[in-house]
Amino acid sequence: MISVNENIKACKDNINQLMNQRNDITSEILRIEGALRVFTDMEKAGVTEIPVSKNPLETTEVIDAVDVQASGPEPEQ
């Protein structure tokens, strides 16, 4: 036997999954279009290469491991 209710649920689940994928794809397309626009504008401005002196993923930036928030004066000990 074929369950109509199970098929309705399966169709709705498939539609929801496809809608989520569509949203993700749309976001990725917009991101890539933005990057393309930046590079195209750079090319129009005469930039042909971007010099990189070292690996851009390596950084000497100091990142605090403790979250510091303003909460008024510190309690006395």
C-alpha positions as CSV (number, residue, x, y, z in Angstrom):
1,M,0.0,0.0,0.0
2,I,1.0,3.6,-0.6
3,S,0.4,6.0,2.2
4,V,-0.9,9.3,1.0
5,N,0.0,11.0,4.3
6,E,3.6,9.7,4.2
7,N,3.9,10.9,0.6
8,I,2.6,14.4,1.5
9,K,5.1,14.6,4.3
10,A,7.9,13.4,2.1
11,C,7.0,16.0,-0.6
12,K,6.8,18.8,1.9
13,D,10.2,17.7,3.4
14,N,11.8,17.7,-0.1
15,I,10.4,21.1,-0.9
16,N,11.8,22.5,2.4
17,Q,15.2,21.0,1.7
18,L,15.2,22.4,-1.8
19,M,14.2,25.8,-0.6
20,N,17.0,25.8,1.9
21,Q,19.5,24.8,-0.8
22,R,18.1,27.6,-3.0
23,N,18.7,30.1,-0.3
24,D,22.2,28.9,0.3
25,I,22.9,29.0,-3.4
26,T,21.5,32.5,-3.8
27,S,23.7,33.7,-1.0
28,E,26.8,32.1,-2.5
29,I,26.0,33.6,-5.9
30,L,25.6,37.1,-4.4
31,R,28.9,36.7,-2.6
32,I,30.7,35.6,-5.7
33,E,29.1,38.4,-7.8
34,G,30.4,40.9,-5.2
35,A,33.9,39.5,-5.4
36,L,33.7,39.6,-9.2
37,R,32.6,43.2,-9.1
38,V,35.5,44.2,-6.8
39,F,38.1,42.5,-9.1
40,T,36.5,43.9,-12.3
41,D,36.7,47.4,-10.7
42,M,40.3,46.8,-9.8
43,E,41.0,45.7,-13.3
44,K,39.4,48.9,-14.7
45,A,41.5,50.9,-12.3
46,G,44.6,49.3,-13.8
47,V,45.5,46.8,-11.1
48,T,46.7,43.6,-12.6
49,E,48.2,41.9,-9.6
50,I,47.9,42.1,-5.8
51,P,51.3,41.7,-4.1
52,V,51.3,39.5,-1.1
53,S,54.5,39.4,1.0
54,K,53.6,36.3,3.0
55,N,50.8,33.8,3.5
56,P,47.7,35.9,4.3
57,L,46.3,33.2,6.5
58,E,49.3,33.6,8.9
59,T,48.9,36.7,11.1
60,T,50.7,38.4,13.9
61,E,47.5,39.9,15.2
62,V,46.9,39.4,18.9
63,I,43.5,38.0,19.6
64,D,42.3,38.2,23.2
65,A,41.0,34.8,24.5
66,V,39.0,36.5,27.3
67,D,35.8,38.3,26.4
68,V,36.0,41.8,28.0
69,Q,32.8,43.7,28.6
70,A,32.1,47.0,30.2
71,S,30.2,46.2,33.4
72,G,31.1,49.1,35.7
73,P,33.8,49.2,38.3
74,E,35.5,45.9,39.4
75,P,34.5,44.6,42.8
76,E,37.0,45.2,45.6
77,Q,38.7,42.1,47.1
